[in-house]
């Protein structure tokens, strides 16, 4: 069985803060006490600490959606970056996960996770604020953009590992799927207007100044995270534990578990191939086709809207077709839709078709994305959450700078469209690990016992302690 992440015996502070999903009480119980009200669980957003995490993440994601468009446009428009130089910038945006992903997980498991998130937010705010400052002084260069992108990726590596490891402390185990659906849905809602608003901001204020919005969003996020009251105790020290051994423990757990291994490999292939094309998308749209920042932003807006729709359908799809089949179909369908969109990326009416297909691809992909996050959290014991997340991020996000580098080389020598085709075809291979894993025939939704997944014996599941 998985370990209940919200239970820490002997923590005095925990007694002052009841479990997040504690039921209400009725007066008049025998003995003058309160009588539990059956089936009375608050809505997720009525749980104060989860609401603060949700608001902080939503504000941060909205600002990030602006930078998703603004930072590459600073390189392409303001500094005249070539296709290869623009691809290198995308590589730097994910390089922190490749270089520091594994030790970051072991470090996060030794630290207070909420504190890690707050420091990560403030670090990203300071780094991004340096871009408009340098532009104002007329000293902005590509090397600075590379350094900022890399620094932000390092802060994001620590933040995301701590974030996914801290969420199970704020909600009960059987509500992790619901919590992840809520977070993904609101992320995509805020992201829906972000790139379009980013395009408008770039057009009115210039790209460097638009990045100020993102820097401010991270400060707001840090303020909300600092108000979470759920105890965030320092992990108990492990005498004699060494960083290398702790990293190895995380690797063995992820790759020794059939389901976690399949989820990791599928996500890695998808991210590797997806980034090959994504690194050249703005080069094609803004560079070769000469589209305005607003039109470029429409692609990201369509992706976000499609993702929001997909997040609303995830539980129904998984319940209707079974978890494993739904996840495999999600990966295949999204890959086909993204492949079909490529011929329509033209500077005429066909662009609208490409945008629609791109959005529908994300509608399909969300079933895999959401259920895989919740399932990873369910299958991992609390003391290993940081290292499990770090291992996953190292492999999955570490594939992205490699994909960006491949995309940059393909774009420089064969054109941006060739890179997009290469990535889209490769996306179709991502389903293979799912098809050869126990998930191929699993019907239960995340939140059920891991023992119910076909082909996994009880010894492969962490024992409860």
C-alpha positions as CSV (number, residue, x, y, z in Angstrom):
1,X,0.0,0.0,0.0
2,X,1.1,3.6,-0.5
3,X,1.9,5.7,2.5
4,X,-0.6,8.4,3.6
5,X,1.4,11.5,3.0
6,X,-0.4,13.7,5.5
7,X,0.5,11.7,8.6
8,X,3.6,12.5,10.6
9,X,3.4,10.9,14.1
10,X,4.8,12.9,16.9
11,X,4.6,16.2,15.2
12,X,3.2,18.6,17.8
13,X,2.4,21.3,15.3
14,X,0.3,18.8,13.3
15,X,-2.2,18.5,16.1
16,X,-3.0,22.2,15.8
17,X,-3.9,21.7,12.2
18,X,-6.4,18.9,11.5
19,X,-6.2,17.0,8.2
20,X,-7.1,19.0,5.2
21,X,-10.2,16.9,4.5
22,X,-11.3,16.6,8.1
23,X,-15.1,16.4,8.3
24,X,-17.3,19.0,9.9
25,X,-18.9,18.3,13.3
26,X,-22.4,18.4,14.5
27,X,-23.3,19.7,18.0
28,X,-25.1,17.6,20.4
29,X,-23.0,14.5,20.3
30,X,-23.1,12.3,23.4
31,X,-20.9,13.4,26.2
32,X,-21.0,17.1,25.1
33,X,-18.6,16.5,22.2
34,X,-19.0,17.0,18.5
35,X,-20.4,14.2,16.4
36,X,-18.8,13.7,13.0
37,X,-21.1,14.6,10.1
38,X,-20.9,11.7,7.7
39,X,-19.7,12.3,4.1
40,X,-19.1,16.0,4.8
41,X,-15.9,16.8,2.9
42,X,-15.1,20.4,1.9
43,X,-14.6,21.3,-1.7
44,X,-11.0,21.5,-2.6
45,X,-11.0,25.3,-2.8
46,X,-12.6,25.5,0.6
47,X,-9.4,24.0,2.0
48,X,-7.4,27.1,2.8
49,X,-3.9,25.8,2.3
50,X,-4.7,24.1,-1.0
51,X,-6.4,27.3,-2.1
52,X,-3.3,29.3,-1.3
53,X,-1.2,26.8,-3.3
54,X,-3.7,27.0,-6.2
55,X,-3.7,30.8,-6.3
56,X,0.0,31.1,-6.1
57,X,0.5,28.5,-8.9
58,X,-2.2,30.1,-11.0
59,X,-0.7,33.6,-10.8
60,X,2.8,32.2,-11.6
61,X,1.5,30.2,-14.6
62,X,-0.2,33.2,-16.0
63,X,3.0,35.2,-16.0
64,X,5.0,32.3,-17.3
65,X,2.6,32.1,-20.3
66,X,3.6,35.7,-21.2
67,X,7.3,34.8,-21.0
68,X,6.7,31.6,-23.1
69,X,6.2,34.0,-26.0
70,X,8.2,37.0,-24.9
71,X,11.6,35.5,-24.2
72,X,12.1,33.9,-27.6
73,X,10.8,37.1,-29.2
74,X,13.4,39.1,-27.4
75,X,16.1,36.8,-29.0
76,X,14.5,36.7,-32.5
77,X,13.1,40.2,-32.7
78,X,15.2,42.4,-30.5
79,X,18.6,40.7,-30.8
80,X,18.1,39.1,-34.3
81,X,18.9,35.6,-33.2
82,X,19.4,32.9,-35.9
83,X,17.5,29.6,-35.9
84,X,20.4,27.9,-34.1
85,X,20.7,30.7,-31.5
86,X,17.0,30.6,-30.8
87,X,17.1,26.8,-30.4
88,X,20.0,27.2,-27.9
89,X,17.8,29.6,-25.9
90,X,15.1,26.9,-25.6
91,X,17.8,24.4,-24.7
92,X,18.9,26.6,-21.8
93,X,15.3,26.9,-20.6
94,X,15.4,23.2,-19.7
95,X,19.1,22.6,-19.1
96,X,18.8,22.8,-15.3
97,X,16.7,19.6,-15.2
98,X,19.4,17.7,-17.1
99,X,22.4,19.0,-15.1
100,X,20.8,19.2,-11.6
101,X,17.6,17.2,-11.7
102,X,18.9,14.1,-9.8
103,X,20.8,15.8,-7.0
104,X,17.9,18.4,-6.6
105,X,15.6,15.6,-5.7
106,X,17.8,14.3,-2.9
107,X,18.4,17.9,-1.7
108,X,14.7,18.7,-1.6
109,X,14.0,15.5,0.4
110,X,16.4,17.0,3.0
111,X,14.8,20.4,3.1
112,X,11.5,22.1,4.0
113,X,9.6,21.9,0.7
114,X,7.5,25.1,1.0
115,X,10.7,27.1,1.7
116,X,12.3,25.6,-1.4
117,X,9.3,26.8,-3.5
118,X,9.4,30.3,-2.1
119,X,13.1,30.7,-2.7
120,X,12.6,29.3,-6.3
121,X,9.8,31.9,-6.9
122,X,11.9,34.8,-5.7
123,X,15.0,33.6,-7.7
124,X,13.0,33.4,-10.9
125,X,11.6,36.9,-10.3
126,X,15.1,38.4,-9.8
127,X,16.5,36.7,-12.9
128,X,13.6,37.7,-15.2
129,X,13.7,41.3,-13.9
130,X,17.3,41.6,-15.1
131,X,16.1,41.3,-18.8
132,X,14.1,44.6,-19.0
133,X,16.7,46.3,-16.8
134,X,19.5,45.4,-19.2
135,X,17.3,46.4,-22.2
136,X,16.6,49.8,-20.6
137,X,20.3,50.3,-20.2
138,X,20.9,49.1,-23.8
139,X,23.3,46.3,-22.6
140,X,21.1,43.2,-23.3
141,X,22.9,40.4,-25.1
142,X,22.2,36.8,-26.1
143,X,24.6,35.4,-23.5
144,X,22.6,37.2,-20.8
145,X,19.4,35.6,-22.1
146,X,21.0,32.2,-22.1
147,X,22.2,32.8,-18.5
148,X,18.7,34.0,-17.4
149,X,17.0,31.0,-19.1
150,X,19.4,28.6,-17.5
151,X,19.0,30.2,-14.0
152,X,15.2,30.1,-14.3
153,X,15.4,26.4,-15.3
154,X,17.5,25.6,-12.1
155,X,15.0,27.5,-9.9
156,X,12.1,25.7,-11.7
157,X,13.7,22.3,-11.2
158,X,13.8,22.8,-7.4
159,X,10.3,24.4,-7.3
160,X,8.6,21.7,-9.3
161,X,10.2,18.9,-7.4
162,X,9.2,20.5,-4.1
163,X,5.7,21.4,-5.5
164,X,4.7,17.9,-6.5
165,X,6.2,16.5,-3.3
166,X,4.3,19.0,-1.1
167,X,0.9,18.6,-2.7
168,X,0.1,15.2,-1.0
169,X,0.6,17.0,2.4
170,X,-2.2,19.4,1.6
171,X,-5.0,17.0,0.5
172,X,-5.9,13.4,1.4
173,X,-4.6,10.6,-0.7
174,X,-7.9,9.7,-2.3
175,X,-8.3,13.3,-3.5
176,X,-4.9,13.6,-5.3
177,X,-6.5,13.0,-8.7
178,X,-9.1,15.7,-8.0
179,X,-6.4,18.1,-6.8
180,X,-4.3,17.5,-9.9
181,X,-7.3,17.9,-12.2
182,X,-8.1,21.2,-10.5
183,X,-4.5,22.5,-10.8
184,X,-4.2,21.4,-14.4
185,X,-7.6,22.9,-15.3
186,X,-6.8,26.3,-13.8
187,X,-3.3,26.3,-15.2
188,X,-4.7,25.9,-18.7
189,X,-7.4,28.6,-18.0
190,X,-4.8,31.2,-17.1
191,X,-2.5,30.0,-19.9
192,X,-5.3,30.4,-22.4
193,X,-5.2,34.2,-22.2
194,X,-1.5,34.4,-21.4
195,X,0.1,34.0,-24.8
196,X,-2.5,36.2,-26.5
197,X,-2.1,38.8,-23.8
198,X,1.7,38.3,-24.2
199,X,1.5,39.0,-27.9
200,X,-0.5,42.2,-27.2
201,X,2.0,43.2,-24.5
202,X,4.9,42.6,-26.8
203,X,3.3,44.7,-29.5
204,X,2.6,47.6,-27.2
205,X,5.5,47.5,-24.6
206,X,8.2,45.4,-26.5
207,X,9.2,41.9,-25.5
208,X,11.7,42.8,-22.7
209,X,9.2,45.0,-20.9
210,X,6.5,42.3,-21.1
211,X,8.8,40.0,-19.1
212,X,8.2,42.4,-16.1
213,X,4.7,40.8,-15.8
214,X,6.2,37.4,-15.3
215,X,8.8,38.6,-12.7
216,X,5.9,40.2,-10.7
217,X,3.9,37.0,-10.9
218,X,6.6,35.0,-9.2
219,X,6.7,37.5,-6.3
220,X,2.9,37.2,-5.9
221,X,3.2,33.4,-6.0
222,X,5.8,33.5,-3.2
223,X,3.5,35.6,-1.0
224,X,0.7,33.2,-1.3
225,X,2.9,30.2,-0.6
226,X,4.3,31.9,2.5
227,X,0.7,32.0,3.9
228,X,0.2,28.2,3.8
229,X,-0.2,27.1,7.5
230,X,0.0,23.4,7.1
231,X,3.2,22.3,9.0
232,X,6.2,22.0,6.9
233,X,8.6,20.1,9.2
234,X,12.2,19.5,8.3
235,X,12.7,15.9,7.2
236,X,14.3,13.7,9.8
237,X,18.0,13.3,9.2
238,X,19.2,10.0,7.9
239,X,22.5,9.2,9.6
240,X,25.1,8.0,7.2
241,X,23.0,8.8,4.2
242,X,25.1,10.0,1.2
243,X,23.9,12.0,-1.8
244,X,25.0,9.4,-4.3
245,X,23.2,6.6,-2.4
246,X,20.0,8.6,-2.1
247,X,20.0,9.4,-5.8
248,X,20.6,5.8,-6.6
249,X,17.6,4.8,-4.4
250,X,15.3,7.1,-6.4
251,X,16.6,5.7,-9.7
252,X,16.1,2.1,-8.5
253,X,12.6,2.8,-7.3
254,X,11.4,4.5,-10.6
255,X,13.0,2.1,-13.0
256,X,12.4,-1.0,-10.9
257,X,8.6,-0.3,-10.9
258,X,6.9,-1.4,-14.2
259,X,4.3,1.3,-14.1
260,X,6.6,4.2,-13.1
261,X,9.1,3.1,-15.7
262,X,6.5,3.1,-18.5
263,X,5.2,6.5,-17.5
264,X,8.7,7.9,-17.4
265,X,9.8,6.6,-20.8
266,X,6.6,7.6,-22.5
267,X,6.8,11.2,-21.1
268,X,10.5,11.4,-22.0
269,X,10.0,10.3,-25.7
270,X,7.1,12.7,-26.0
271,X,9.1,15.6,-24.5
272,X,12.2,14.9,-26.6
273,X,10.3,14.8,-29.9
274,X,7.9,17.6,-28.9
275,X,10.8,19.9,-28.1
276,X,12.5,19.2,-31.4
277,X,9.5,20.9,-33.1
278,X,8.6,23.4,-30.4
279,X,12.1,24.9,-30.5
280,X,11.6,25.9,-34.1
281,X,7.9,26.9,-34.0
282,X,8.4,30.6,-33.4
283,X,11.3,30.6,-35.9
284,X,8.8,29.3,-38.5
285,X,5.9,31.6,-37.5
286,X,7.7,34.9,-36.5
287,X,10.8,34.4,-38.7
288,X,10.0,32.6,-41.9
289,X,6.3,33.5,-42.2
290,X,6.6,36.9,-40.6
291,X,3.5,36.6,-38.4
292,X,2.7,39.2,-35.7
293,X,3.3,38.4,-32.0
294,X,-0.5,38.3,-31.5
295,X,-0.9,35.6,-34.2
296,X,2.0,33.6,-32.8
297,X,0.3,33.8,-29.4
298,X,-2.9,32.2,-30.8
299,X,-1.1,28.9,-31.2
300,X,-0.3,28.8,-27.5
301,X,-3.8,30.0,-26.6
302,X,-5.3,27.2,-28.6
303,X,-3.1,24.7,-26.8
304,X,-4.1,26.0,-23.4
305,X,-7.8,26.0,-24.3
306,X,-7.5,22.5,-25.6
307,X,-5.7,21.5,-22.5
308,X,-8.5,23.0,-20.3
309,X,-11.1,21.0,-22.2
310,X,-9.1,17.9,-21.9
311,X,-8.7,18.3,-18.1
312,X,-12.5,18.5,-17.8
313,X,-12.9,15.2,-19.7
314,X,-10.0,13.2,-18.2
315,X,-11.9,11.4,-15.4
316,X,-14.8,10.6,-17.7
317,X,-12.6,9.2,-20.4
318,X,-10.5,7.1,-18.0
319,X,-13.7,5.8,-16.3
320,X,-15.3,5.0,-19.7
321,X,-12.4,3.2,-21.4
322,X,-10.2,2.1,-18.5
323,X,-7.1,3.9,-17.3
324,X,-4.5,2.1,-19.4
325,X,-6.4,2.2,-22.7
326,X,-7.3,5.8,-22.2
327,X,-3.7,6.8,-21.6
328,X,-2.4,4.9,-24.6
329,X,-5.2,6.4,-26.8
330,X,-4.4,9.8,-25.4
331,X,-0.8,9.6,-26.6
332,X,-1.6,8.2,-30.0
333,X,-4.5,10.6,-30.8
334,X,-2.6,13.7,-29.7
335,X,0.4,12.7,-31.8
336,X,-1.7,12.2,-34.9
337,X,-3.5,15.5,-34.5
338,X,-0.2,17.4,-34.1
339,X,1.2,15.6,-37.2
340,X,-1.9,16.6,-39.2
341,X,-1.5,20.2,-38.1
342,X,1.9,20.8,-39.7
343,X,1.0,21.2,-43.4
344,X,-1.5,23.9,-42.4
345,X,1.0,26.3,-40.7
346,X,0.9,28.8,-43.6
347,X,0.4,32.6,-43.7
348,X,-3.2,32.3,-45.0
349,X,-6.6,30.8,-44.0
350,X,-4.9,27.4,-43.4
351,X,-3.3,28.8,-40.2
352,X,-6.7,28.7,-38.5
353,X,-6.9,25.0,-39.2
354,X,-3.4,24.4,-37.8
355,X,-4.3,26.3,-34.6
356,X,-7.5,24.2,-34.2
357,X,-5.7,20.9,-34.7
358,X,-2.9,22.0,-32.3
359,X,-5.5,22.7,-29.6
360,X,-7.3,19.4,-30.1
361,X,-4.0,17.6,-29.8
362,X,-3.7,19.0,-26.3
363,X,-7.3,18.1,-25.5
364,X,-6.4,14.5,-26.2
365,X,-3.0,14.6,-24.4
366,X,-4.4,15.8,-21.1
367,X,-5.8,12.3,-20.2
368,X,-2.2,10.9,-20.1
369,X,-0.7,14.0,-18.5
370,X,-3.1,14.3,-15.5
371,X,-3.5,10.6,-14.7
372,X,0.2,10.0,-14.9
373,X,1.0,12.7,-12.3
374,X,-1.6,11.4,-9.9
375,X,-0.5,7.8,-10.4
376,X,3.1,8.7,-9.7
377,X,2.1,10.4,-6.4
378,X,-0.1,7.4,-5.4
379,X,2.6,4.8,-6.0
380,X,5.4,6.6,-4.2
381,X,6.0,6.6,-0.4
382,X,6.3,10.1,1.1
383,X,10.1,9.9,2.0
384,X,10.9,9.1,-1.6
385,X,8.6,11.7,-3.3
386,X,11.3,14.2,-3.9
387,X,13.7,11.7,-5.4
388,X,11.0,10.0,-7.4
389,X,9.9,13.4,-8.8
390,X,13.5,14.4,-9.4
391,X,14.3,11.1,-11.3
392,X,11.2,11.6,-13.4
393,X,12.0,15.3,-14.1
394,X,15.7,14.4,-14.8
395,X,14.7,11.9,-17.5
396,X,11.6,13.7,-18.9
397,X,12.7,17.3,-18.7
398,X,16.3,16.4,-19.3
399,X,15.3,15.1,-22.7
400,X,14.0,18.6,-23.6
401,X,17.4,20.5,-23.9
402,X,18.6,17.5,-26.1
403,X,15.5,17.9,-28.2
404,X,16.0,21.6,-28.5
405,X,19.6,21.1,-29.6
406,X,18.5,18.6,-32.2
407,X,15.8,21.0,-33.4
408,X,18.3,23.9,-33.5
409,X,20.7,21.8,-35.7
410,X,17.8,20.6,-38.0
411,X,16.4,24.1,-38.3
412,X,19.8,25.7,-39.1
413,X,20.7,23.2,-41.8
414,X,17.4,21.9,-43.1
415,X,14.8,24.6,-42.1
416,X,12.4,25.0,-39.3
417,X,9.6,23.0,-41.0
418,X,11.9,19.9,-41.2
419,X,12.5,20.1,-37.5
420,X,8.7,20.3,-36.9
421,X,8.1,17.2,-39.1
422,X,10.8,15.2,-37.4
423,X,9.4,15.9,-33.9
424,X,5.8,15.2,-34.9
425,X,6.7,11.8,-36.4
426,X,8.8,10.9,-33.3
427,X,5.9,11.7,-31.0
428,X,4.0,8.7,-32.3
429,X,6.7,6.4,-30.8
430,X,5.9,7.6,-27.3
431,X,3.1,5.1,-26.8
432,X,5.3,2.1,-27.1
433,X,6.4,1.9,-23.3
434,X,2.7,2.0,-22.3
435,X,1.8,-0.8,-24.7
436,X,4.4,-3.2,-23.2
437,X,3.6,-2.3,-19.6
438,X,1.0,-3.5,-17.0
439,X,-1.0,-0.3,-17.9
440,X,-2.0,-1.6,-21.3
441,X,-4.9,-3.5,-19.6
442,X,-5.4,-1.5,-16.4
443,X,-8.9,-0.2,-15.8
444,X,-8.7,1.3,-12.3
445,X,-8.3,5.1,-11.9
446,X,-5.4,6.5,-9.9
447,X,-6.3,6.3,-6.2
448,X,-6.9,2.6,-6.1
449,X,-4.4,0.2,-4.7
450,X,-1.3,-0.3,-6.8
451,X,-1.8,-4.0,-6.3
452,X,-4.8,-3.8,-8.6
453,X,-2.6,-3.0,-11.6
454,X,-2.1,-6.2,-13.6
455,X,1.3,-7.7,-13.6
456,X,2.6,-6.1,-10.5
457,X,3.3,-8.1,-7.4
458,X,2.9,-6.7,-3.9
459,X,6.7,-6.6,-3.4
460,X,6.9,-4.1,-6.1
461,X,4.8,-1.7,-4.2
462,X,6.3,0.3,-1.2
463,X,5.3,-1.1,2.1
464,X,3.4,1.1,4.5
465,X,5.4,2.1,7.6
